[in-house]
Structures are given as C-alpha cells and as structure tokens.
Amino acid sequence: MRIDMINSILTETITKRLAMRWLAACVTALGILCAPSEPLGQVTITAKDMFSKEGQYYKVHSNFIGHFSEAAREEVDVSDYIGEAGADQVWDFREGPEDEMIQFDYVKPSAIDTDVEFGEATIAERATFDSSGKQKSMFLNVSAARGRDVYGFHDASIDEEDPAIPFSARLNDFPAVIKFGDSWVVNTTFEFVTRQSMFGVGDIEAPTKLVYQSEMVVDGHGIVILPELGFHDCLRINELVQYDTFIKIPGLVEDWQKASTDFIRNYYWLSKDMGIVAQISSVQDTVPIPDDFSTASALWRQFENNHGESNETAQPVEGLEISLDTKGNRVLLSWKKAENTLEYLVQFSDSLASNSWRDLKTTSGNFALDAISSKNARFYRIVSLE
C-alpha cells in the first residue's frame, strides 16, 4: 500500500528476518549455514531488499498527481507498460512521464511533526514532491520476521488540520519473503475528518472511516528496465484494493453510514536491493478494475537510490529441539527462525559420514516431521538458505 494511492469519494485528495544441540538417545540435531539457493531465472524478494534504514532514499519520475493543488490530475496511457503475467517477461520503463519527481527519504519517526503514536513503527518513509516541496509520510517497521508493517500515515492533503492518521491494526503489505506465485490478503481501517463546503449547508466536518482491503498476487517475474539504473530481475505484484467508506454527519447522521465502495488496481515491480522500482495505479472505479486496464491515475519509475547491496547473510539456526511422539515412531524437529533466511534444508544421516547426508525436506517454516522409530539412531542437521 502506498499513502499516495489512498482514495475516497469524499475528497479528491485521498488518492496508496551455528548452534548445535545434542539430544535424546542417538538422535542428533545440527544447525549449519549454507550458501544462497534460488531457482534459476527467478528472484526472491525479502525484507532486506526493502528500504528500512535511516538515511536511505530513492527517487522516482511520475506523472502529475496533484495531491496538494486544485489542478486536475493527469491520467496516463499504460498500454505499453503493464505487459503480461507469467514467467520470463520484460517490462521497459526507460521512457515515461516526468512531470513530477518524488523523493522518498527514510527518517526517524520523530522527524515527522506529530504527537500521534504510530504503534511499533521504527522508521518513516517521507515523500517530498518536487513540484510543490510538500511532503507526506508513512510509518513503518521492516523486519526479517514479518516483512513490512505499516502503522499509518501523515498526509495534509487528506486532513489539513489533523494530518496524522493511524491505522486500527498494522498492515503487513509486503511479507518477509515474496516469491513468484505467492498471494496474500491484508486489511485495516482508519478514520479522519472530511472537511468541505456544501451548497445550501455551508462548511461541514464529517467523521469518515475507511475500511481497506488488499488482495495481492505475485503474478509475474522477469526483467525490468529502469531509467538510469539499467535492467534488473524483478517480480510483478498485482493488487486489487477495495475501499469501503463510511461517514457520519453531526446533527444529521449520527451512526456510521456506508457512503461508497471503490476499487483500485495497482501493479508493483520489486527488485533486489531496490524495493519497489515501478508502480502503476488504475483510475478509481465503483467496480473491480480488470487486469488489463489501459488508463492509469499514476505511473512512477525509480531512477536513483542509495540502498546498496545487502550484506546480511543467512544465520545458523538456534534453539533446535527434537521430540518423539508417544508411540515412539515419529520425530518432531523444531527450531527458532534465523535472520536473513528464506528456507531451511532439513537433512539426516545414519552414520555421520561425509557422503551420508540425505534430504528430508525444504521448508520455509521452522519445524519438520520424520517417521522414524525411536529404536533407530539418526543424526539431523538444519541448513539455513538465503
């Protein structure tokens, strides 16, 4: 979710991770480290590829969105950009609108002028619009365990008097590990005040609640070509967002009344050590947006960043435990999840000879089950994979 893509019918400004433990009777558990593992031709995006550290930044070219002015938004023909779902695609973003330049800086939450608490946010993404110099911010916590959690945003274009808007529940918009074929659904709610003039009524202040639901699927992978940054392996995420808007009008409508249901479809392209490198957002509509829409309200393309290559390596697992079931014919292995680790290769050996290790399973979880009698001796090891 991007704060610059949040929409509401009530206002044009609301537009978006080596310890060993020897255990019971002849059963051994080892935790070791291994080199990266990734299928050829695909890329896996993890939390360390996202921007999350103070001092990091990236810049994008964009069409003019006009969050902070009365100027009409510039819609964009994206027929040549969206492309196809599936494997081995190429998306070319070298050319495109440059009406606006947006810089995203990562700063301490205290750098944003607000007294509102935003949960466990540890970093703020502050967007500065070159056309006006104005800013809006999103409050984040990015971790290897959960990925990116969003706790709310600060946006004067939504509510100039009270621009700090926390979410009712954190929004895990990008999980810790993202692969081709993955899908997830997230939701939250937030409230603000809509302030506007109505003919015959005058100025009104209407409490507004927006119920947000996002359905994401990683529907493509391939190469993305960027202005000034060359080409990179990428994943494409296809997101359908539904906004249900509820309002109250003091003196007239005292209980929440549903005002509208609206939809937006977003496409995101994600690359290693660069996070979101391109994004396209459809025009808002009252019905779900088709995958192959041609007109967009926003198109932006990353052309500069200082993220740098991630140097965090997969860490060995710790806290390995082995237990037998009551009948003594199955073994349960469990361990603590390791930092910067995508998957775990569980192996076993009957002799500990160097060539005796055999694969039990590969898992992104932190447990494995082996059907072996307690009368047999077996050694186990868990390999952390990047």
Stockholm file with secondary structure:
# STOCKHOLM 1.0

chainA/1-386         MRIDMINSILTETITKRLAMRWLAACVTALGILCAPSEPLGQVTITAKDMFSKEGQYYKVHSNFIGHFSEAAREEVDVSDYIGEAGADQVWDFREGPEDEMIQFDYVKPSAIDTDVEFGEATIAERATFDSSGKQKSMFLNVSAARGRDVYGFHDASIDEEDPAIPFSARLNDFPAVIKFGDSWVVNTTFEFVTRQSMFGVGDIEAPTKLVYQSEMVVDGHGIVILPELGFHDCLRINELVQYDTFIKIPGLVEDWQKASTDFIRNYYWLSKDMGIVAQISSVQDTVPIPDDFSTASALWRQFENNHGESNETAQPVEGLEISLDTKGNRVLLSWKKAENTLEYLVQFSDSLASNSWRDLKTTSGNFALDAISSKNARFYRIVSLE
#=GR chainA/1-386 SS CCGGGCCBTTBTTCCCCCCEEECSTTEEEEEEECCCCCCTTCCCEEGGGSCCSTTCEEEEEECCCCTTSSSCCCCEECTTTSCCSEEEEEEECSSCCCSEEEEEEEECGGGSSCCCCCTTCCEEEEEEETTTCCEEEEEEEEETTTEEEEEEEECTTTCSSSCEEEEEEEEEEECSEECTTCEEEEEEEEEEEEEEEETTTEEEEEEEEEEEEEEEEEEEEEEEEETTTEEEEEEEEEEEEEEEEEEEETTTEEEEEEEEEEEEEEEEEEETTTEEEEEEEECCBSSCCCTTCCEEEEEEEEEEECCCCCCCCCCCCEEEEEEECTTSCCEEEEEECCTTCSEEEEEEESSCCTTCCEEEEEESSSEEEECCCTTSCEEEEEEEEC
#=GC SS_cons         CCGGGCCBTTBTTCCCCCCEEECSTTEEEEEEECCCCCCTTCCCEEGGGSCCSTTCEEEEEECCCCTTSSSCCCCEECTTTSCCSEEEEEEECSSCCCSEEEEEEEECGGGSSCCCCCTTCCEEEEEEETTTCCEEEEEEEEETTTEEEEEEEECTTTCSSSCEEEEEEEEEEECSEECTTCEEEEEEEEEEEEEEEETTTEEEEEEEEEEEEEEEEEEEEEEEEETTTEEEEEEEEEEEEEEEEEEEETTTEEEEEEEEEEEEEEEEEEETTTEEEEEEEECCBSSCCCTTCCEEEEEEEEEEECCCCCCCCCCCCEEEEEEECTTSCCEEEEEECCTTCSEEEEEEESSCCTTCCEEEEEESSSEEEECCCTTSCEEEEEEEEC
//
